[in-house]
Amino acid sequence: MKNPDKLSTPMKKLCTACGTQFPEHYNEELCAICNEERQYIPVTGQTWTTHDRLLTTHTTNIVKLNDHLYEITITPGFAIGQRAFLVISKSGNILWDCVPLLDQHVIDFINEKGGLQAIAISHPHYYSNMNDWAEEFKCSLYIHKNDEQYISEKGNRIKLWEGDEMPLWDDIKIVNIGGHFAGSSILLHKSMSEKGTLLSGDTMYLSPNLKHFAIMYSYPNRIPLPVAEIKRIKKRLEDLEFDAVYGFYSYQNLTKNVKQILNNSIEKYLS
C-alpha cells in the first residue's frame, strides 16, 4: 500500500462487531451503529481495533460473479461479514457498498479494472471506512439523505441524494426502497441481465434455502416492519424490472424465479 497511514490512523476506532470506523474525535464507549435497535452490542461487550491492525491479520477476497460484477469480502471473516460489489461499467466503475478493509490487493485489482467513478452505499451497516475508499479512488460517495444522521465522519466526497431514484450512467440507478432504514436503497443495473440485476444489501434478505425473502426492520433482532410499510415496499418493487438479485452475504445470489419468490414471500407475510 502506498501509504497505510493515509488510510487509517491509530486514533480511528474500528468496531469489531459491525466494522464501522469512527473518527479521531469519537469519544463514546459504544459503537453508535451497534448500539441501535437494528443491530446489537455483543454479549461479550464492545471491542475495537484499527484498520492498520486489520491489515496485519486479514485480506480481501475477490470473486468474479459475471463479466460485469465482482464480489469483495474479507478473509478470515470479520464483523458482520458483509460484502461489497465492484460493478464494471463502460462509463465508470461503481463500488456498491463497502467492506472495512482497504488493502493493496483490492486497490490494485480495482485500478487494473479502471478505478472507480463512484461508491454507492445501501444503508449504514455498510459505512465501514467508506471515506478512506472514496479518498483512495478519488471518487464520489453516494448516500441517501434519509440516513444522514448515521454518518459519523462526513468526508468531503460524500454526496447526499434525495427522493426515490438517483440515475447514474449506463442503465444504472440507485433506488430508495426504505424499510430496514429510511434510506435503505438498492442498485439496479438494467442491462446486467435480461430484465435487470438488483444489488440489494439487506434491503431484502434471502433465506439460506434461496426460497424466501424477508424484509424486516431488524434482521438480527427479529423486529418486523408494519404491514402498511410492507405494502408500500411491495408496490415499489413491483414497479421495478429485474430477474437477478445479489444480497448481503455470499450465498445470497438468486438468478431464477426471482420475482415469483419475492412475491410469494411478501404475500405469505401479508396473509
N, C-alpha and C positions, 0 to 999 in steps of 0.2 A: 504494500500500500504506500502511496506516495508520501503521505504524512498522517499517521494514525491520530496524532494529537488534534488535527483539524476536524476530525470526525467526532471525537468524544474526549472530554477532559475527565479526570478522576472525580471532579466535583459533580458531574452529572450522574444522577441516580437512575438506574435501570431496574424496574420492578421485575423480580424473578417469577412472579405469578402470571402477569399479563404481558410483560415485555415492553411496557411503556417507559420511555425515557423522559425524565424531568430536568429542567434547567438548574443551574448552579444555585439559584436563589430559592429553590423549593425546600421549605423547612418542615413540611408536615411529616409526621411519623408514619402515616399510612398512605398508600397509593390512592390517589383520588379516583382512578378508574376502577380499581378493585373494591374500594370502599363505597360502593354504589350498588343499588339493589339488583342490577342486571349481572353483576359479577360478584366476587366474594374474596375476602381475606382468607387464606388457607388456615386450617385449624392449627398448623404448626407456627403460625404467625407471619408477620411481614418480614421479608428479607429483600436485600438489594444487592446489585452488582453494578459493574460499569461495562461499557462497550469494549474498552481495552481488555478487561479480564475475559470477556466473552470471546474475543478474538483468539485467546490462547487455548481455549477448550472446545470450540465449535467451529464449524464451517458451513458454508451454504451448499445446497444440493440443487442442481438444475436438471429438470426432466422435460423433454420435448413431448407435448401433447398432440400437436398437429403442426403444420407448416407455419402457422401464424401465432402459435401460443406455447409458451414455456412456463412451467411451474417452478417457483423458487421456495425452498423450505430450508430449515436449519437442522443440521445433524451434529451430534445426537439431539433429540427433541428438546425444545426449550419453551418455557412459558406455556401458553395455551395451544401451541402447535399450529398456529395459523400459517397460511401460505400466501404468497404473492404471485402475480402473473405478469410476465412480460408479453405484451401484445405487439407483434411485429406488423407495422403498417407503412405503406408507401410514403405517406406524408409526414411520418414521425411516429416513433415507437412510444408506447404508453406502459407505465408500470401501474397495474391495478392492485391496490392495497400494498402493504408494506410488512416486511419482517424486520425484527430488531437487530439484525447483523448485516453489516456492510463490509465485506472482506474483499481482498484483491481478486479472488476467484470470480465473484459476481460482477465486480467493476469491469474486469477485463472482458468477461463474456458479453455484457450489455454494450460495451464500447465496440466490440467486434461486430455486433448486430446493428450498429448505427447510433448508439446512445439513446437518450430519452428526450422526447418533446414535452412530455407531461407525466405527472403522477396524479392518480385519482384515488381517493380513499372512500371505502363504502361506509364506515362508521368508526367510532372511537376505539374499538378493540383492535384496530389496525394502525393506530397513530404511531406506535413504537418510536423509532428515531427518524421519522419521516423528513424532518428538516435537514438532517445530515445527507439523506439520499438526494433531496432536491438541490442542495448546495454542490454535492459531488458532480451531478449531471447537469447543473445549471439550467434547471427546467422549472416550469410552473407546477404548483401543488394545489389540486382542486379538492375542496371540502365544502359540503353543503352548509349554508349559514345556520340552519336549524341546530347544528351540533357545535356551533362556535364556542359555547360555554365550556366544552370539554377539552379545548386546546390549551395545554399548559404552557407551551412555548410558541409564540406567534412569530414564526420566521418570516423573513421578507418575501419569500417566494410563495407563500400561501395566498390563494385566490378563493375567496368565499363566493359561492354561486347560490342563486335563489330560484324558486319556482319548481316546476315539475321536471324540466329537462334542461340539459346543458349539452348542445351539439359540440362535437369535437371536429373530426375530419374522417374521410374515407368510410362513410356509413357507420360511424361510431358515435355514440352519445351516452352520457350519464343520465340515469333516470331516477328521480327520487320516489321511493316506494313507501317509506315510513314503516311504522310498526315496532320493530326492535328498538330503534331510536327514531326520533322525529326526522332526522336527516338521513336515515338509512337509505342507501342507493345501490343501484346495480349498474354495470356497464353492459350495454347492448351493442354488439357488433353484427350488423345486418348481413354482412357478406362472408362471415367466417364459416357458416354452414348454410344449407339450402334455405332455411327460413329465418336464420339468425341465431347467434350464440349469446347467452346471458351469463355474465360473471357476477355471482350473487353475494359473495361474502357469506354471512349467515342471515341475510335478509330473509332467505328461505333456507331451511335446514333439512338436508336429505338424509333419510334413515340409512343405517348400515346395510339393510337388505335392498336398498335402492327402489323401494316400492311405496314410499310415503314421504311427503314434505310436511314439515311443521313450520308454522310462522308464529313466533312467540315473542313476548316482551322480554323474558329472560329464559334462555335455554338451560344453563346450569342450575338455576334456582326454580325451574319449572313454573314460571309465572306466565299464565296465558294472557292473550290480548282480548279485549271485549269483542263480543260478536259483531257489533257495529263496525269496529275497526277492521276485522277480518273481511267483512263485506266490502268495505271501501278498498282494501288491498286487492281483493278478488277482481273488482272492476278495473283497477289499474293494470293488473296482469293480463286480463282479457284483452285489453287494448294493445298489447304488445305481441309481435310475432316472433317466435323463437322455437327451435327444436333441439337445442342443446343447452345444458346448464352445468357450470363448474362452480362448486361451492367452497366452503370454508376449509375442509380437510381434503387430503389427497384422494380418499376413496369417493368423494362426492362429485363424481363425473357421470352425468347422465346424458346419453345421446339418442335414446329411443323412447318413444311414447311419453315424452316429457309433459306435454300439455294434458294428456289423459291422466297421468299420475298426479299432476298438480291439481287438476280439477276434482278428481276423486278424493284427494286428501282434504281439500277445503270443504267439499260437500259433506264428507264424513264428520268433520268438526261442527259444521253448521247444523247438521241434523241431530 
